[in-house]
Amino acid sequence: MGIGWNKKTLKEMLGESKALFKETGHYMGLKKLPVKESDPLKYERLFSRIRGTVVGARETALHISASPIVRELGELCFTLYSPEGDSLALSTGIIVHVHTMSEAIKWMIENNYEDEVGLKEGDIFTNNDALIGDAHTSDVQSIIPVFYKDELIAWVGSVTHVMEIGGVDAGGQPVTTTNRFGDGLYFSCEKVGENDKLYRTYQIRADRNLRGSTYWHLDEKARLAGCRIIRDSLKPIIDEFGVDYYKKFIREIIEEGRQVFQARVKERLFPGRYRAAQFYDGSTKGSPVATERMITERLMHAPVELTVTSEGIFKMGMSGASKWGFTPLNSSLPAMQAGLWVTAAQMLAYDGRINDGAYYATETYFPYGSWANPDWPYVSLASTWGPLMVTYNAVYRCMARAFFSRGFREEILCGYGHNNLLQYGGTDQYGKPLGGINFEMCASGMGSRGIMDGLDTGYSMWNPESDMGNMEIWELSFPQVYLGRRITPDSGGFGKYRGGSGFHSTLLMWGSNDIQLAGGGPGRCPNNCGIFGGYPGAPAIRKTVYAHATNMPDIIKNKLPYPSYEGDTRRQNVVDMLKGDVHVDDTSVLVPMPFKPYDVFVMFWNGGPGYGDPLERKLDLIEGDLNNGFTLDFSSKAVYGIEASRDRESGVWTIDKDKSMDLRNKIKEKRAERAVPTRTWMKTERERILRKDIYGPILTMYRDSMTISPDWASEY
């Protein structure tokens, strides 16, 4: 006898669920929704109670106990699951995890945890193994079973992004690891507690394997507090509505989720085949600490194909993706699903009702052996989000075209700014081991909309409630003082509607003689693309600027001007205003590097892509951007085609309308002179490809793609 419904084992219940869906195409074989149809108000009332419980648990838990990135930026979510592991309701927060913990729960069921590990009330399981069910190593999950009168009635899961994971280099996402064994602490659906109490041995392991385990323990308390709130709130709800009603309801809410998602696809997206090419520069050439395998110039291929049928079927494929590598820039099937669901939850299913029904309404394909579906079980998954975010920028772009074709221009979102990474190691200002990640990256630029500019410095695709956090919190967390924060001019992609701007922070190292900084990002290749003539968000014009052995002590002593922001591309304040060993770096990965007090570091967070021809942008919008410092005069003239002058006394920019119209006409004439028909361009490109007149890393990338995906190779 099992612990499932009617004495079935969980494996039997999961097997029946799979068989019914395969046979009927409906979750649990439900072609109709009799519970909802018989009393829709009761049905909605129960959903509201459940949804309110998971949302309320999140808001309570992050204030009970949490690290800065959870408390300040909301890097936390909770989800309620069926006994088979299907998501019923999701809280706000990092909505990536609609389906990741579902995969983890099903993995436990399939691996016979019911008999061989044991499942009972009060058990606590931890997972951060992305090959089992997660996004990447630093997303740590807590999962608990919920029993009602000796039956397992539900699972509750929570996930936080942790500050430090104990990898080969400090922080949450090691940048120099080449395989799984450098990623940090892995927990593969491990039982870490019983009777609502963590094992002491587990806590000791965290203390002895993490650079400062305080934040780890704080986040775990937040996760477990929220899980218990949901568990203890669910049972009175079941008492009120009746267990039989609850069992029928959770089946129907998932099938309803499938039906609603399919209907919305049919309504909003024009049927067809949409494709987008996207690439990720993951180069680490010249790294002084990486192994020989990793020291390479590497371009990763992230081709996306989206197929929408007239029946509302949504298919996403990545035929042609390049091979995985000995870097942390690999992904897993659960992580790729995570990217799809955070996209769907914002672009199609944003009414708060998304659940695993939407998962059953889609089809996906990620080539085996590619970076998106590795065929080696020991790949590193520490920095999965690098190529994953590039991929879903392409998905946003495909969906934007599908919205446009249906006439839903207001639904268009071109993409987002790819977030760079800044991590800390060494010794903190309190004399303790230092390991952490600065989550200002949560506030990059949103892509433009089909009807308006993108949101400035306020978006990350995995957490729509994103924020950059208070500077004072980061100063408490890391040995540094902020010299300033400012929007980076021209970081948002030019267009009729421009992409949201990114920003940069200027940091003075302080309080420790042993500071290590490491970074990462999409390198020199544009990480997103505008549509309908819009420009990409600028790949980090200067990914990092830093200075060692500076004259900051003299500047402070004599009260002289110091760099609080980076100026523009022609006048770099750190370079111009400081003496010392100054560097400007545009490579993808900044390996851990030592810093000392009075060293200065500038980190850039990227902007989003643009929409439409920049020559169609309204002059008053450009004038506003000039006066707000969001764009520069010389770039505006070159791209937007405007003539502007600045009043010496007030500093206010004014655009000359007549001169600007003349300049725009001249730019259009030059466009016509250099333009060639697409057919001609394709012919010359094909000839160049057949000659293999291609830069080495690109040639390697396409060779990998063709080896893994012969059908893609034939069409290419």
N, C-alpha and C positions, 0 to 999 in steps of 0.2 A: 504494500500500500504506500502511495506517495503522499506528499504534503500539498499537492495541488487540489483542484476542485474535484469533488466526488471521488476522493482517494486516488486520483491519477497522479503519476509522477509529472514533474515539470517538463521532462523530456517528451513524454507522451503528449502533453498539452501543446508544446511547441511544434511537434511533428504534425498534429492534427491541424494546427493553424496554417502551416506551410502547405499541407495537402489541399485544404479547402480553398486557399487563395489560388493555387496552381490550377485547380479544377474549375473554379467559377470566375476568377478575376476580381472577386470581391472579398474584403477582409472577413474572415470567418464564414464565408459563403453568404453574407447578408446582402441581398439585392434590394431590400427595402429596409426602412427604419421604423418598425412598429412602435417602439417605446416613444420615440420622438413624436410620431404622428398621433399617438393616442392622447398625449398630454404634453404639448410642446413647452408650456410654461414650467412644468415640473422639471422637464429635461434641461431647460436653460438655467433653472434655478440651481440644479445640482452642478452643472458645469461652472457656473459663476462661483459657487462655494469652493470647488476644487481649485479653480484658477486663482481665486482670491487667496487661498491658503498658500499656494506655492509662491505667489508674488509677495505676500505678506511675510512669509518665512525668510525670503531673501532680504527684504528691507530690514527686518529685525536682526538677522544673523550678521550682516556686515557691520552693524553697530555694536554687537556684543563683543566681538573679538576678531580682528582682521589686520593683515598687513596693509601698508599704505596703498598698494595697487588695488586691493579689494575695497578698502574703506573709501579711498579718495576717488577711484575711477570705476568702481563697480564691477571688477573682474571676477564675477561670481554668478552662478545660476543654479536653479533647482528644477528638477523634473520628476513627475510621477509616472510610473510605468505599470503596465499590466503584468500578470504573473509570467507571461511568456517574454516579457522584456520590451513591449511596444510602448512608445511614448504616448501619454494621454494629454498632458498639459505641461506647459513650459513657462517658467517665470521670465521676467525681464532680465537684462544683463547680457552675458556673453552667449547669445542665442545660437552660437555655433553648435551647441551640444544637444540639438533636437534628437540626433540619432547616435551619437558616439557611445553614450552609456548604454543605449539599447544593444549595440553590438557586444559590449562588455558583458551585459547580463546574459545574453544568448550564448556567449562563449562559456560562461560558467555553467549554464544549463547543459550545453552540449558536452562539456568536459566532466559531467557527472558530479558536480559539487554537492548535489542533494544527498548522495550516498557516501562519497569518498571524503568530502570535506565537512559536510554537515551544514544545514541551514536552519536557524532558529531565531526567534525574537531576540533582539539585542546584539546580533552579530554585526560586525563592521568589516567591510571589504574596501580595500584601496587599489586603484588601478591608475597607471599612467603609461601603459604600454599601447602605443598607437597601432601596432599590428593586431592587437586584440580589439581595441575600441577606444580611441582617443584622437585628439588632434596632434599633439606633440608632447614630449616628455614633461615639460613644465606645466601642463594642464593636469592637475592631480585630482582624481575623482574619489569621493566617498560614496559608497552604495550600501544600503541596508534593506533587508527584507521586512515586510509588514505582514503579520498574521492576524486573522480574525477567526476565532473559535477553531483553532487547530488547522486552518487552511491558510496557505500563503495567498494573500489577497492582492498584494501589490509589492512593488519595489520603489524606493525613493533614492534618487541620486543627486549629488551636488558636485560641482567642479569649480576650482579656483586656479588662476594662473599664479604660480608661486614665484617668489623673488629669487630663490637660489635652489639649484637642483643637485649640486655636488658633482658636477662634471669635470672634465679634464681642464677646463678653465672656468673662472668664476661666473656666476650669474645663472639666469634661468635658461639660456639658450647658448650652450658652448659653440664657439665659432671655429675651433681648430680640430674638433674631433673628426675622425675618419670612419668610425664604425660605432656600433651600439655600445661598445665597452668604454667609450669616453663620454657618453651622453649624460651620465650621472645615475642617481638612484632610480632603479626600475622596480615597480610593484606591479606584478602581473595578476590582477584580481586576487590579491593576497588577503586572507583573513587576518586582520590586525587587532581585533578586539572581540570581546564577548560581554554580554550583559550590560551593554551600553558603556563599556569601559575599555579603553585602549590597553593592549598588552604593554607592560613595562619594557619588555625586550624590544618592541617596535620603537618606542620612544627613545630608548638608548641608541638604537641604530641611527635614527635621525640625528640625534645630538652628536654622534661621533663621525658622521659622514657628510655633514653639511657645514658650509662656512657661515656659522651663525644660524642656529636652528630656531631662533625665537619666532621669526616670521612664519616658518613652516608650522609650528605649533599653534600660532594665532589663527592662521587660515584653517587649520584642521578643526579647531574649536568652532569657527564660524560655520564650516560645512556641516559638522555633526549637530550643532545646535539647530540649524535650519531643518536638517533631516528629521530630527526628533519632533520639532514643531509640527511638521507635515504629518508624520506618523501618528502623533497623539491627537491631531485635529481630525484626521481621516476617520478614525473609528467612531466618534460621535456622529459624523456625517452619515456613515453607513448605518448606524443604529437608527437615525432619523428617517432615512429613505428606504431602509431594508436591504439586506445583503443580496437578495435575488434581483431587486431592481438595479442595484449597483453593478452587479455582474453583467446584466443585459446592457446597461448604459455604457460601460467602458468598451464593449464590442462595437456598439453603434457609433460612439463618438469618433472612433478611429475610422470606421467605414465612411462616416459623414465627412471626415477630413479628407479622405481619398476622393470622394465625389465632388466636394467643394473645390478642391485644388484642380481637378480635371476640368470642371466647369469654368473656373476662372482662366485657365490656360486657353480654353476654347473661346472664351469671350474676349480676352485681352490681347492674345498673341496671334498674329497673322500666320496661317499655315505656311510652311516652307522649310528650306534648309539654309541655316545661317552659319557662316564660318568666320573665324577671326584667328589671325596668327599673333602669337605673343611670345616673348623671349625673356630670359632672365640671365643677366651677367653675373655668374657666380665665381668670378676669377679670384684666385688667391696667389697669383704669381708673385714670387719674391718673399713669401711669408718666411720669417726667420725661425718659426717653431713648428710649422706643419711638416708632416712626413712627405717623402718624395712622391707618394701617390697623389697627395692633395695639391702639390705645387704645380698649378696648371692654369692656363687661360681657358675658362670653361663657359660656353654659352649653352643654355638649356632651352629646349624647344617645348612650348606649351600651346599646341594647336587645339582649337576648340571647334567642335561642330555641334550645333544645336538644331534638332529637328522637331518641328511642331506639326502634328497631324490635325486634320479637320475634325477629328473626334476628341481632340484635347489631350492627346498623348504627348508627353514631354520627354524627349530623349537627349541626353548629353553624352558626347563621345570625345575622346582625345587620341584617336588614331594618329600616329606620327610623333607622339611624345618621345623624347630622347631617353637614353639609358640612364639608370641611376649611377651615382658616383661615390667615390670615397670622400665624401664631404657631409656636413650635416644637412645639406639641401636635398633631402629626399622626402617622399610622402608615403602615405599608406592609403588603403581603400577607405577605412573609416574617416581619415582626415579629409580625403577628397569629398566624401559624402558630407562631412561637416561644412566644407566650403559651399557646397550646393545648398544646404539648408539654411545657412545664414543669409545666402543670397535670396532664396525663395521667400524666407520670412520677411524680407524687406521689400521685395519687388512684386510679389504676388499674394502672399498670405500674411498680410500685416494687420490682421484684425484680432490678433492674440489667440487664435484658435488653432495655430499650426500644431500638428502632432505627426506621429508616424504614418498616418493615413496618406499624407503627401508623399512619403517615401514609397508607398505602394503604388502611387500614381505616376512614377517616373521610371525611366530606364537609363542606365549609365554604362559606359564602357571605358576602362582605363587599361591600356595594353600591358600585359604581363611582361615584366622585365624592364619596364620604363621607370623613370623616377617617381611616377605617380602610382605604381604598383610593382614594387621591386620583387625580383625572384631570388634574392639572397636574404635570409632571415636576420642577418646581423648588420644591416645598413643602419647608419645613424639617422635619427629622426629628430635631432635636436632643434633644427631651424626649418622645419617643414613649411612655415608660413612664407618663406621667401618666394619659392616658385608657386605655391598655392595661391597667394594673393595676386600674382601676375595672371594666373589662369582665370580667376574669377573676374578680373578686370575685363578679360575677353568675353566672359559670359554676360556681364553687364552690358557690354557693347552689342552683343548679338540680341539680347532682349530689348535693348533700346530701339534697334531697327524693327523688331517685331511689334513693339508698341506703336512706333511711328506709322507702320504700315496699316495698323488697325485704326489709327486716328487718335490714339491715347497719348498725345504729345506731353501732357502734364505728368504722365507716369515715367517719362524717360529720365534715367540717371546714367550718365556716360561711364561712370567708374569712380575711382578714388585715387588718392595719393598713396603710393606704397610706403609703408612705414619703415624708417631706419631703426637701428637697434643700438642702444648704448648700455654697456654693462660695466660693473665695478668689481674689482678684486683687491687682494692685499690685506691691509689692516685699516680698520675704520678709526674715526676720531675718538673713540672710546677705548682703543687699544685691543679690540676684539677682531677675530677673523672677519673679513669683509667679502660678501658675495651678494650681488643684487642687480636689479635691472631698473633703469629709469623709464617709467611708463609715460613720459610726455608724448611718446609716439602714438598714444591713443587719440591725439588731436591733430591729425594731418588734415589736408584739404579734401573736401568732398568734390566729386566731379560735378560738372555743370548739369543742369536740368534741361529739358526740352523747352522750358519757358522762362528760365531765370539762371542767374549765376549760382555756382556751387557754394556751399557753406565754407567759410574761412575757418581754419584751425579748430575744427570741431567734429572730426569724423574718423572712425575706424570701422572697417567693414564687419569685424567680428563682434563689435559692441556698439550698437546705435546710440547708447546713452553715454558715449565717450566724453572724456575730459582730459585735461593735461595735468591736473593736480596742482596744489599750491606749492610755490617755490619753497616756502618754509618747511613743508613736509619733506621734500627731497634734500634740503639742507640738514635736517635732522637725521635722515637716513644714510647720507653719504658725506664723506669729508670734502665739502665744497661750499662755495659761496656764489650765488648768482650775481654776475655783473649786469645782466639784463636779458630780456626776452623781446623779440621783435618779429613781426611778419617779414618774410623774405620776399623782396620785390620780384615779380615775374615768375614766381614759383608755380602759380596756377596757370594752366594751359590757356593760351589766347583763343578767342573765338567770339562769335556773336554773343554768346554767354560764356564767360570765362570760368575756368575751374577754380575751386576754392583755393585760397592761398595756404601755403605751409608757413612755418616759422622756424626760428633758430634761437638757441639759448647759448649765452656766453658764460662760461663757468670758470671760476678761480679755484684751483685746488688748494685745500686748506685743512690743517688739523692732523695730518699724518704724513710721515716720510715714506710710506709704503703704499702707494696707490697704483692700481693697474686699471687701465681703461681698455675696453675692446668694443668693436662696433661691427655692424653689418648692414647691408642694404642691397638694392638692385644694381649698383654699379653704373656703368656709363651708358647702358642701353635703356631707352625709354621704357618705363615700367607700366605705362598705360598709353592709350591712344585716344585722341579726340574722335568725334564722328562728324560727318557732313562738313568737313573743312576745318573743324576745331583742332587745335594743337594738343600734343601730349602735355601733361604736367611735366615741368622741367625735371629730368633726372638730376640728382643732387649736383648742382653746378659746382659746388665744393662740398663733397660729402662730409669732410671734417677739415677744420683748421685748428692747428694746435701749436703751442710755443713752449719750449723748455727753457729753463735758466733765464727767465725774463727779468726785466728791470722794474717789475711791479713794486718791489719794496721801495725803490727810489720814487716812483710815481706816487705811491701812497704817502710817503713821508713828506714830499714836497707839494702834495695836493694838486698834481698835474692831471690833465685829461687822460682817461683810460678807455679802452675799447669796451663798450657795453652792447654793441651790436656790430654786424659785419659789413654794413654799407652795401654797395652794389658791386657788380662784377668788375668794374673799373677801379674801384677804390675800396680795398679790403682793409678794414680798420686794424685788425690784429697785425697784419703785415706792416702797415704804415705806422702804427702808433707804438709798437713794442720793439725792444731790442732783445735779442736772444736767438735761440735755435728755432726758427719758425718754419712750419710745414703746411702745405696745402695738398690735400689728398683726395683723389676721386676714385680709388679702387673700391671693389665691392666689400671686401672683408678687411677690417682693421684688427689685426691680431693683438692679443694682450700686450700692452706697452706700459712701461713704468712712468709715473708722474710724481712730482713732489710739490710741496707748498710753493705758491706763487706761479706755478705753471698755469697756462690758460688753455681751455679747450672749447671749441665751438661745434655744436651738433646741429644738423639741419634735418627738419621733418618736412616731408615733401608735400607738394600741391596736387590738385586733381586735374583731369583733362577738360578740354573745352568743347563747345558745341557750336557748329556753324562757322561760316566764313567770317574771319576777324574784320574784314572790310565792311561788314554789315552791323558792327557793334555801334550802338548809339553814342554820339559824341559826349553827352552829359555823363554817361557811365564811365567813359575813359577819363574825363576830367575829374570825376570823383576819385577814381583809382590813383591818378597822378597826385592829387592833394592828400590822399590818405597814405601814400607811400606803398601802394600795392603794385604799382608798375613804374617804370623808369622812362624818362623822356626819349632817350635814343631808341629803345626797343619799341616803344609805342609808335614812334614815327615809322620805323621799319616794317612793323607787322600790322598795326592798325591804320597806318596811312594818315597820320594827323600832324598838323603843324600847331605847336603850342609855345607859349611864352610865359615866363615867370616874373611876377612883380618882385623887384629887389627888396622892397620894404616889407611887404606882407608875406612874401613867399608863396603866394597863391598862383596856381597855374590856370591859364585861360587858353582854350582852344580856338583858333581862327577857323570858322566854319567854311568859308569860301576857299581858303588855301588848302584846307584838308580835303575838300571834295575834289579839287584839282589833283592833289597828290594821289588820292585813291584811284582816280581815272588812269593816271600814269602807271600805277602798279598793275592795274588790270591789263593795260596794253602790254606791259612786259611779260605778264603771265602768258598772254596769248602768243607772244613771240617764241617763248621757249617750250610751249606745250607740244606734246606729241600724242597721237591717238593711243589709247590703251593697247589696241591690237599690235601696234608697232613696238611699244615698250615691252610687251610680253615676248615678242619675237627676239628682240635683242637680249633680253634677260635669259631666255632659253639658250641662246647661242653661248652666252657667257657661262652658264651652268654646265653645258656639255663640254666646254673647254676646261672645266674645273677651275675657272678663274675666280676662286673664292678664298677668302682669308681662312687660314688653317683651322681655328676653332669652329668656324661655321661649317667648314667641310666635314669635320669630325662629327658635329652635331647632326647634320643631315645623313651621314653614313649610318649613325646609330638609329635614327628614325626609320630609315629604309630597311634596316636589318630586322627591327622589331615589328614593323607594320608594312608588309609587302603591298597591301591594297592601297595604302596611302602613298607609297612610293610610286606605284603605277600611275595614279592620278596626278601626282606632282610632276 
